[in-house]
Amino acid sequence: MALKSDLMNLTDKERRWLPWWGGTGKLAMGWSCYLNRGMYATNEQIFENLARTRRDALISWAEHKWSFLEALGGKLNEVSLETAAMEVERSSRRLREISELFLVSAEGEVLASSETARVGKSDLPAAAVRKGTSERFLHGPYRDPVTLSLGKTTSRFHDAVTLMFYEPVTLDGGVQAAICARIPNDVMSDLIQREAGHVFEESGDNYLFMIESRFDPSIQTGIALSRSRFEDSTFSHGDNLKQGIDTGFGTVGVRDHTEFEIRFTDPATGQLHPGVRETIAKGENLYVKYPGYSDYRRIPVIGKGLTFRMPGSPDLWGMMCEGDLEEVYRRRSISWRLSSRLTMLAGMLWLINVGLALSSVPIWAEAAINGLAIMAMVWFFRATGVKP
C-alpha cells in the first residue's frame, strides 16, 4: 500500500539528521520504527483524521459566532442607540466565551458595551474598525491589553492575545457601526488542545501558524497563532517554553505566551522546520515514517499539516498535528514481547546446560539444577510475559 509519507520532500541531510546514540538516536528510533513499520498506514489515518477534525471544529466554532452576531445585527439595524445598547446588554449573557460584546462606530468609538466602563473609549486599531464597519471581519489573533484586563472567560488559560469579530450594522439615521465580540485567543486554542483529544498523551501537540497575513503584513510566515501544549507545566512532563527548552543550538522559550513569540523553525538551520515548510509548499503534508523531522524543540516528530482560512479572516493559516517519534513507535507487539522473553529464557537455559556439561556434575545434580531453572523461568515468564 502506497503511503503519503513517501511524498515528503526531505533533503538527504534531513533524512540523516538524527544522532547515532541516545533515546531518540538513529539506533533506538530505527529499531522502534522497523518493529512498528506495519503501523505506518494506521498512523497516517490517525493523523489525517485528527487534523481534519480539529480544522472542522475551528471553522464550525467561528461560524457559530458569526451566526450569533448576524442574528444580533439584524435586531440592531435601523434602531436607536439607546435600543441598541439595551439589546447588547441582553445578548451579552448568551455566549460565555465572549469577554466583551460591544457596538463601535465607524470612527472607532465604543457606543455601547457589556463592560459599561468601556463606553466612550477609542482604543481599537483604526484599520480594523474601518474594515469591520464595512464588511464582516475577523481580526486576529493580535495583542490587546484590554482583553488581558477583562479576565478569562471559558478557558483556564488567559493572556492578552485576542480574536475580534466585527459584524457591520446600520443604526437609526444611517449611522454606520459594527457589533463586535471580543474573545480571548486561548478559548480558540482550547479547541485544538483539549487533552481528551490527544491520541499521544505525552507528546502530542496541535498548533496554528501564520502562512499569509494579508491584514497585517508584519506578521511573519511560520509565527505561532495558538498556545502550545508545552507553553508551561500544565500538561508538559518535561521542559516547557516558560522555563526554556535547550535545543542544542540555543534555548527556545517564551516570556508571556506562545503566540507571536515562537516561530516554528528548525533550531539547527533557523529555517521553517520541514513539517511547516512542506505544508506551506503543498497546502497539506503528512509524514509518519523514520526518521521523523525536527520540530522547533529539535525533537524528532511526525504528523499532519494542512492550511485553511477562518470564516471572516483574510489571512491564510496552517495547522500542525504532531507527536514525538519516540512515543508513537514506543509500543511493542504482544508477539514481539513474548518471543523476546522466550528467546532470553531459552538462551539462559542453554548457558546453564553448557556450564553443567563443562563442570562434570553428577547426572542427578544436573537434573535437579535444570528442574529448578525451568521452574524459575516459568515463574518469571508468568510474572512478566503474560500479564494483560
Secondary structure, DSSP 4 states (H G I P E B T S, - for coil): ---GGGG----HHHHT-S-SSSTTSHHHHHHHHHHTGGGHHHHHHHHHHHHHHHHHHHHHHHHHHHHHHHHHHHHHTT--HHHHHHHHHHHTTS-TT-SEEEEEETTS-EEEESSGGGTT---S-HHHHHHHTTS-EEEEEEE-HHHHHH--SSSS---SEEEEEEEEEEETTTEEEEEEEEEEHHHHHHHHH-GGG-SSTTT-EEEEEEEE-SS-TTSPTTBB-S--TTSSTTT-SS--TTT-EE-SSSEE--SS-STTT-B-B-TTTSSBPHHHHHHHHHSEEEE-STT-EE-TTS-EEEEEEEEE--TT--SEEEEEEEEEHHHHT----HHHHHHHHHHHHHHHHHHHHHHHHHHT--HHHHHHHHHHHHHHHHHHHHHHTS--
